[in-house]
Amino acid sequence: MGEEEMKDFSFPGYKLANCFCHETYFKGGVCILARNYIIYQAINLNKLCKEKVFEISAVTIHTCST
């Protein structure tokens, strides 16, 4: 999937938290799905990625401390 297609991707109970999609090749990449109730912040690591060599995606999960 391309980045535009990935934005339309859905899975019941989850949302797309972050992804890296190939720009040159047709298939491949990585994505992170988070439960709808999880609070997170996407981390942009695209400048570290090299297609078909090193593909990474990351998020920071926010938790409540008591």
KOLVEX-750585 format. One record per residue (C-alpha): y, z, x; residue in one letter; residue number from 1. Coordinates in steps of 0.2 Angstrom, whole numbers. Layout:
BEGIN
REC    c2    c3    c1 code pos
REC     Y     Z     X    A NUM
...
This chain:
BEGIN
REC    c2    c3    c1 code pos
REC     0     0     0    M   1
REC    18    -3     5    G   2
REC    31    10     5    E   3
REC    38     3   -12    E   4
REC    20     3   -20    E   5
REC    17    21   -13    M   6
REC    33    28   -22    K   7
REC    24    22   -39    D   8
REC     8    30   -34    F   9
REC     3    44   -45    S  10
REC   -12    56   -47    F  11
REC   -13    69   -61    P  12
REC    -6    86   -56    G  13
REC     0    80   -39    Y  14
REC    16    71   -32    K  15
REC    18    61   -16    L  16
REC    25    73    -4    A  17
REC    27    62    11    N  18
REC    19    46    18    C  19
REC    19    33    33    F  20
REC    16    15    28    C  21
REC    12     0    39    H  22
REC    26   -12    40    E  23
REC    17   -25    50    T  24
REC    -1   -24    44    Y  25
REC    -7   -26    26    F  26
REC   -18   -10    24    K  27
REC   -17     8    32    G  28
REC    -5    22    34    G  29
REC    -6    41    28    V  30
REC     0    51    14    C  31
REC     1    69     9    I  32
REC    -1    74   -10    L  33
REC     6    91   -16    A  34
REC     2   100   -32    R  35
REC    16    99   -44    N  36
REC    21   117   -42    Y  37
REC    21   118   -23    I  38
REC    39   118   -16    I  39
REC    40   108     0    Y  40
REC    51    98    12    Q  41
REC    46    82    20    A  42
REC    47    80    38    I  43
REC    52    63    45    N  44
REC    40    59    59    L  45
REC    41    40    57    N  46
REC    49    37    74    K  47
REC    34    45    83    L  48
REC    22    33    73    C  49
REC    14    18    81    K  50
REC     4     7    68    E  51
REC   -15     8    71    K  52
REC   -13    20    86    V  53
REC    -4    36    80    F  54
REC     0    38    61    E  55
REC     7    55    56    I  56
REC    15    63    41    S  57
REC    20    81    38    A  58
REC    28    93    26    V  59
REC    34   111    27    T  60
REC    27   122    13    I  61
REC    39   135     6    H  62
REC    31   151     1    T  63
REC    37   167    -7    C  64
REC    36   182     4    S  65
REC    35   199    -4    T  66
